[in-house]
């Protein structure tokens, strides 16, 4: 639709007609605006925080006409970030800027907007909520459409001068919405927790306590309260095969927006109030984002020799000693141990050369079919057995009856996790996952393997096994604030197929070693292209992990992520890319300041590394300060839960190690030493590899 040049609104007969109609209460159901005290009593006694629900808000025919106008004349843009997936219209506050021909197509929508922000209704809502005067000058609303798979994760709506949040539902009036279709507004209770410095901070529970399903002509609203008004929108569920309805009937259309504090020139305006609210919001967000209240907490452990490793490594290089004799050399005992877990291909010098070269160039890599056939088979059996067991739904029951704990707070993350070594509960039992966590990943032998594969010297490790349940779990994008880079690993162990891209992420376990090595270096571009070309036909289940370039410091929110989230490139949402690092320098952002990735250039979309939910694949990423990371919400439609084991490894930093030439030479020497010292072990590897293929 076209916008016209600025003109006096009093000269526009359409706007004059709308303004006259909206000044009264004729658009609302009979006697509603006289029932403010009654609704106020319901509002102040509501839990978990004050909120209201009004059925049959407006004259039904008005909303029916609005639906017709929207469907006939407005277009919607699909938008996806780490925190939501929706279809959104433009800002309806800008309707006044449309030209006359466009305005004639939306008379009922104009009437609705002006009625919602009319003095009569603002006074009504102010009385009901006790939130104080509301602005009629600053309107803030948009039409959001949720189709199956769409969702909005937990947040508190605190931005700027917002005072009251609301949702007016425009679902199909002739096909009443059913709760099993999803799309409910869900409210989260909070409880006080103490930080290390003694401050009490409200933290939302991982479990919501109130669910409000959509209904045509229903208004849901609440006062925006920093650190308290936490809510989400449940995913709209796809119809089950054989059900009477279809996905076309599950379209959650709603007008959502905010009422703001009075602006300058309006009754109730208070100079400096907006700045004061922003300061209060900032303080509350800083407190609620304190990592010390997050679960899981860090369980970083130093390697036994970490206190002397840096000095020893520097001394070896300074003295010119053969690097093959240093601590990165794999002994015969190391190889025997690693062969119990790791595919033999990844223990050969040629493959380590390939891995190291790729990692040196890209600072990231994924390795398909990483675990040995025997071990991965037992691991798959265990994970499938675990998925077949019904889990409790509430946090208290999960943590008291199973070995899992629930990550929190939900405005940052939610998933099931186990930590090791040293983290025990009465329900822990031996399993391949515990074996990896307690034996392989913290071992000195695996540390040596990582150092050979990456050229880094590692000082510490922090491990966590995670399970992301369908329809529940995610991590929102957060930045890394450490001064030194850290090595992060993602061992993907999701056994279910059909995630979109998982067939490309890990070669078949019956492929040859050479084919596996090719996959390890990320050269299988034909398969990736095939997946990308058909991405529009694939369902998007989420569950992928993504590393993305951070935004400029002045655009960051207080807890390291934005309120609107990190925008997801279209092909990333289908899991089509396993890895595509960005090497171009990033200039200042010119789009929405709340979006960390805003480039239309596909070659510079901010994605540094991504990996879909997949089976038996190891991802390695060298993460620098400011790089954002998230795991996309796992859809209820996903073929299974998403499983992984993640590790964060401290990296020693020194000038010699940062030199690519020195790294290349020393690592080459180390691998030559491995060949010289372990010729017999090489024979054992080849023999074991042949046995593994049987």
N, C-alpha and C positions, 0 to 999 in steps of 0.2 A: 504494500500500500504506500501511496505517496504522501509526503508531508509538505505542507505549504509554508510560505514565508510567514513570519510573525505578523499577527494582525490583532486588532482589538476584539476580544471574545464577545463583547456586547453586540458587535455587528453580525455575529453568526446566529441566524434564527434557530438552527438546530440546538446549539448550546444553550440559547436563552430558554427554549422550551424544556430542555432537560433540567436546567437549573430550577425553573419554577416548580416542576414536578417533584424534584428531590428535596426541596426545602421543607416539605411536609412529611407526614408519616404514612402516606397512602401506599407506599410500596411494601410495608411490613404487615404481617398478619394483625388482625384486629386486636387491640388492647395490649399488644406486646410492650410498647414503650411505656405503658403505665404500670408494668409489672417488675420494674427494676429492683424494688426492695425484696420481692419474693426470690428473684434470681440471685440477688446478693447473698441471701441466707444460704442458699444451696452452694454458692461459690465459696464462701468462707469456711464451710465445713468439709470441703472436698479434700481428698487425699490422692497421691502422696504430696502434692502441693496444690495450691489453689488454682482451680480451672473451672470452666463452665461449658455446658453443652445445651444448645437451644434447638429444639426440633421445629420444623415448619417456620423458619425465620421470616420468609418473605411470601408475597403473593405467588403461588405456584406458577401461574401463567407467565410471570415475568422471567423466572428462571428457565422455563421451557423455551421461551423465545431466545433467551441468552444462549442456551445450548445450541439452538439452531443457527444463530448468527456465528458462533464460534466455529461450528463444524463446517459452515459454508464459506467463511471468509478469512479465517486465521490459519496460519501455518505454525508448526511447532518444530523446534530444533532439538534433536536428541543430544543430551549432554551426559557425560560420564566422568566422574572423578573418583578418588579413593573413598569419598564419603557418600556419594549418591549416584543413581542412574535414573534419569527422568527424561521427559519431553517437555520443553518449556517454551512459552510464548515470550514476547518482549514485555517490557515494563508497561503495565496498563496506565501508569501515571502519565505516560506520554501521549495518551489518546488525543489530548487537546491539540497536539501538533499535527494531526492528520489533516489532509486537505478535505474539502467539502464532499467530494465524491466518495471518499473512503468513509467519512463520518456517517454518511447516509446508509452504509451497510451495517452499522453497529449501534443503532439508536438505543436498543435495550441494554447493551453492555455499558454504554455511557450512563444510562439511567441507574443501573445497578451500582456502578462505581460511585456516582455522586450521592446515591442514597446511603451507601455504607460510610461515606465520609461526611454526611450531612451533620449539621449541629445537633439535630434531635437524636440521631443514633449515637453520636460521639458522647453526648451527655448521658444517654442510657448506659453505654458500655463503661463509662467512667464511674458511674454510680455502682454498677454491678461489681466491678473489679476493685474499686477503691484505689485505682492507680493514679488518680489526679487527672487534670485536663489533658486532652488529646488534640493533636494538631489536625486541622482540616486543610492546611496549606501543603503540608508534606505528605502526599499519598505514596503508598509503597505496596504494590500488589502485582501478581502475575498469575497466569493460568498454568498449572502443572498437570500433566497427564502421565499417569502411571499405567503402563501395560505390563503383562506378565514378565517378571524378572526385575522390574523397577523397584527401587528401594531408597530410603534415606536413613543413614545410620545416626547413632546417638550424638546429640549436641544440645546446647542450651539456648541458642538463638541470640546470644548477647553480642550485638554489634552496634556501635554508635549510640544514637538517640532512641532506639526502639523501646517502646513502653509496653505494648500489648501485641501478642501474636494471635493470628486467627486463621482458620481454614473454613471456607464455605464450599460444601460439596455440590458438584453438578453431575453426579452419577445418573445413569439412565433411570428416569422416573417410572418407566413402565416395566423395568426388570429390577426389582429391589436387590440391593447388594446383600450377599450372604457372607457371614463371618469367615467361612472356610475359603473364601476367595482372597483373604489377606488384606493388605492395604490399610490396616488399622493404625490409628495414632496411639502410640504406647508411651506411657509416662513412667519415669524411673524414680524411685525413692532415693534419698540421700541420707548419709549418716556422717557424724563428725569423726575425723581421725586427726591425731596429733602428728605434726612434723617433728623433725629432730630438734628444731629450735623452740618447740613448745607451742606453736601456733595451732589452733583448731581449724581444720578445713573441711568443708562439706565434700564428700566423695560419693558419686552415684553408685548404686548397687549394680552388679552385672545382670540382675533380673528385673524386668519391668513389673509393676504392680497393678497398673490400670491399662486396659485396652479398649479403645473407642472405635468401633467399626464405622466405615463411611455410611452415609445415608443421604439421599437427595434432599436438598434444602435444609441441611443441618449445619449449624455453626458451632465449631469448637474453638475455644480461646483460653488464653492464660496470660498473666502478667509476666513479662520477661524479667527473670531474676538471676543475676550472675551466680554461677555455682549451684543453682538449684533447679531451674526449669529444664531439666534434661528430658529429652523425648526422642523418639525416632518414628519412622513410618515403616511398618512391616512390609516385606516384599509382597507384591501382588503375585499370587500363585497361578501357575498355568493349570488349565483344566485337566482332570485325569482322563486317560483313555476310556472311552465307553460312557462318560458322563453325558448328561442331557444338554449341558451348555457348551460353549466354546470360548476361546480366548477373546473373541470380539465382544462378548458380554462382560468381560473383566477389564474394563477401561475405567480407571479411577481418575475422573476429571474433577479438579477443584480449583478455586481461586484462593490463593494463600497470600498473606501479606502481613503488614505490621502497622500499628498506629504509633506515631512518634510523639515526643514531648513537643509542646507548643513552640513555634518558631517566632523569631522577632516580628513584632507587630500583631501577634495573636494574644487573646486573653489567656492569662496563665503563664506567659513567657517569663522566664527567670534568667537573667544574664549570667553566664558562666555555668549554668546547670549542665549543659551538654558536656563541657570539659570535665566537670566534676564526676559525672557518670562514667565518662571514659576512663578517668583515673581509677575509680572504684572497680570498674570492670577489669582493667589491666592488673590491678593488685590481686583481685580474686582469681583471675586466670593464672597469674604467676604462682599463686599458692596451690591451686588445684592441679597445676601441671607439674608439681614437684615430683621428680622421679622417685624419691624415697617412698612415696605412697603407692607406686606401681607394683603390681605383681605380674610376672615373676620379678624378684629382685636379682641383682647381679650376683653371680656365684663364681666370679673370676678366681682362678687359681694360677699361681706362678709355677712354671716348670722348676724342677729342683735346682738346676744350674743357672737360673735366669739372672741371679745377682752378679755372676761373673761372666756370663756369655758375651755381653757386649765388649767388655775389655779383651776377652780372649779372642773374639773374632777379629777385632781391630789389630791385635798383636800379631795374629797369624798372617793377616794381609800385609802388615808392615814389615814382617820378617821374611816374606816371600815363601813361606812354607807351602808345600804341596797341599792344595785344598782337599785332595782326596783323603788326607789323613785327618781332616777336621771332623767336627761333630755331625756334619750332614751326610757322612758316608753310611750307607746301609750295610750292616754286617750280615753274615749268613744267618745269624739268629734272628735279626730283624726281618729278613726276607721270609724265613720260615713262618714267623708270626703273621706277617702281613698277608701271606698266601691263604691264610684261613679265612680272610675277609674280602680281600680286594681281588678283582679280576686280574689274572697274570699279565695281561696286556699292559696294564698301567705300572708294572714293575720292571719293564724293559727299558734300557737306555734310550732306544729310538723314540719310544712313546713319550718318555719324560722330556726328551729334547723338544718334541713337537709341542707338548703341553707348555713347557717353559717359554718357548719362543712366542707362542700365541698369547700367553698371559703377560709376557713382557711388553708386547705391542698394545694389547687392549686393556690390561689390568682386570680382565674378567674372562671366564671360560666356563663352559659346561662339559661334563664328561659322561657320556652315555654308557649304560651297562657297567657301572663302576664296581659294584659288589660282585663277588664270585657267584657262579651259578648255584653252587650248593648252599652257600649262606643266604643268598637272596631268595632261594626257594623256601627256606624255613622262615625267613622274615615275611614273605608274602602270605604264607599260611597263617602266621600269627596275626598279621594286620587284618586279614579277611575274617578270621575268627572273632577278633575284637569288634569289628564292624557289625557282625551278625548278632552281637549281644545288645540288648536294649539298655540305653543309658538313662539314668534319672535326668529330669529336665531342670531342676532347680539347683543352685549352687551348693546349698547346704547338703543336699542329698548326694550330689556328685562327690564332694570332698570327704564325706563321712563313709561312703560305701564303695568308693573306687580308689585307684591309685592316682587319679587325675586331680589336678587343681585347676581353677578357672582364672585366667588372666583378666586383669582389671586395671583401671576403670574403663567402662565401656565407651567413654568419649575419646579413648585412645586405642583400645584393643579389647578383644574378647576371643579366647580360644582355650582349649584344654592343654595342659602342659605337665611335664615331669622333668625334674632336674636331677643331675647326677654328675659326679659321684657325691655321696654324702647326704643327699636328700632322701629321706626314707619315710614311709608311712606304713601302717599295718597291712595295707592291701597290696603292697609291691610284691611282685613275683618275678622269678627269672623269666627272661624273654630275649629274643634277638635284639630288641631295642635297647634293653638294659645292657646287653652284652656290648653293643656298639658304644653306649654312653660310658660304661665303666671300664672297658678294656681297650677297644681299638682307638677311639677318638682322642682320649687323653694320653695315649701311650707315647713313649719317646720315639718308637719306630715310626708312628704316623706323623709325629712332628718332623722327623727327618724327611719323610716322603713329601710333606707339604713344602718344606724348605727347598728341596730339589725341584719341585714342580713350579714354585713361584719365584725362587731366587731371594726370598725374604728370610730374615732371622727372627724367630718367634720367641716370645717371652712368657706368654700366659694364654689361658684358654677359658672359655665360658660356654657351656653346652646346655642345650634344652631340646627336648622332644616335644613336638606340638601336633595337635589334632584339631583341625578346623571343621566343625560340624556344619552340615548343610542347613541353610536357612538361619544361621546364627552367627558365624564367626568371621573375624577379619582383624587386620591391624591398619590403623590410619597412618598416613605419611608423617614421619618425624625425621628430623635432621640428625646428623651425627655431629657432636660438638667437641669431640676429642681433638687435641692439638696434633697428635700423630695419627697417621693412617692406621687402619686395622684391617686384617684379613678376615673376611667373613665367608663361611661355607654354608651351603644349603644342600643337604642330602635329601632329595625328593624320593619319598617312598609311598606314593599314592598308587594302590594296585588297580583301581578301576580305570576303564578306558572311556574315551569319548569326550575328553575335556576340551578338545580343540587344540591341536598342536602336540599332544603327548606322543602320538605315533612318531613324530619327527624328533622329539626331544631325546628319545632313547632308542638306539638300534635294537633290533630283535636279538634275543639272547642266543640265537642259533647262527648269527652272522659271524663271519671270520674275524680274526684279530685285526687284519688290515682295514677291514670296513669299520670296526670299532674305533681304531685309531683315527681314521678319517673323520668320523663323527666327533671325536674328541677335539679336533682342531676347528670345528665349526665350518667345514667346507661343503656340507650337503645342501647347497643352495637350491637345487632343483626341487627337492621335497618341500623346502620352506616356501618356495614360490608357488607351488601347487596349493599349499594350504592357504596362503595369502589370497590367491585368486578366487577361492571359494568361501572366503570368510563370511560373506554376507548371507550364505545359506546355513551357516553353523549357529547353533545356539551358543549363547555366551554365559558360561557358568561361573566366571570369576576364578578365584583360587590361584591366580598367578602372582608371583613375587616380582616387584619392579623396583629398580633403582633409577632415580631421576635427578637431574641437575636442580639444585636449589635456586630460589629466587634471590633477588637483591635483599640485603639485610633490612633496608627501610620498609620493604613490603612484607616481611615475615610477621606472623602473629606471635604472641608471647610464648606459646608452648611449642614453637618449632614447626607448626603446620597451620594451614589456613582454614578459615571457617568454611569456605566453599570447596576446599579440597584441591588435590593435584589432578589436573585434567588428564584424562586417559586417551592416548591416540587410538583411532578406530581399530587398527589392526592388532594393537596390544590387547584390546578387550576380548578378542577372540582367541588369545593365546597363540597367535600366528608366528610371533617372533621369539626365538629362544635367546638370541643375543644380538644386539646391534649397538655397539658403543658409539657415542657422539664425540667427535674430536674437534668440532668447530668451536671457536670462542663464542661465548654468549654475550650479547649486548643487553642493554636495559630493556625490560619488559614494557610493551606499549599497550597490552591488552588489559583485561581484568587484573588488578593488582593482587587478587586473591588466588590467581592461578600461577603455578610454578612453571608450567609448560604451556606456552601460548603460540609457539611458532607454527606457521602454516607449512613451512618447509619440512617435508617428510624426512629429509636427511639431517635435520637439526631440531627434532621435536623434544629434546631433553631426556630421552630414554637412554640411559647408560648401559643397562643390562636388564633383561627380563627372562623369566622361565615359567612355563605353565606348570600346573599340577601334573606330575608324571611319575613314572616308576624307575627306580634304580638309576638316578641321575645325580651327579655331584656338580654343584655350581660353586665357583670360586670368584670372589669379588674383592678387590682392594678398594676400600671405602675411605674417601677423603672427607675432611671437615665440610659440613653443609650438604652433603649428598643425602637426598630423601629416599626412604625405603618404606614400602607397604606391601601387604598381602591383600588383594582385592576380596571383598565379601564373597563368600561361597553361597551360590544360589541354592534355594530349595530344590531346584530342578537338576542339580548336579548329579552325576552318576554315582557319587559316593562322597565320603568325607575326604578332606585333603590332609595328608600326613607328611611330616618332614622332621629332620633333626638339624638344628642350626647351631653354628659355633662362631664365636668371636675370638680372634687370636690377636694378642698384642704383638706389635712389630717394632723391633729395634730400629732406630733411625740413626744413620751416620753418613757422612759425605761419601765414603768409599762405596757403601752399599747402594747409594742412590745413583751411582755411575753405571749406566747400562753396559759399558764396555767391560768394566771390572766384573760385573755380575755374570756376563756371558762367559768370560774366560774362566772364572772360578767354578761356575756350575759345570762347564764342559770338563774341567779337570776332575771334578767330583764324580761325574758320570763315567769318565775314563777309569778312575780308580775303582768304581763299582765293577766295571768290566774286568779289570786286571785281577782284582781280589776275589771275584766271585764267578769265575768261569764255570765251576762245578754247579753253582747255584743257578746259573743260566740254563744249564742242561735240565735241572730239576724243574725250573719254571716251564720250559717247553713240554716236558713230560706231563707236568700237572695240567697244563693247558689242554693237552690231548685227552687226558682223562676227564676233564671238565666238560668236554663236548659230547661225551658219551651219554 
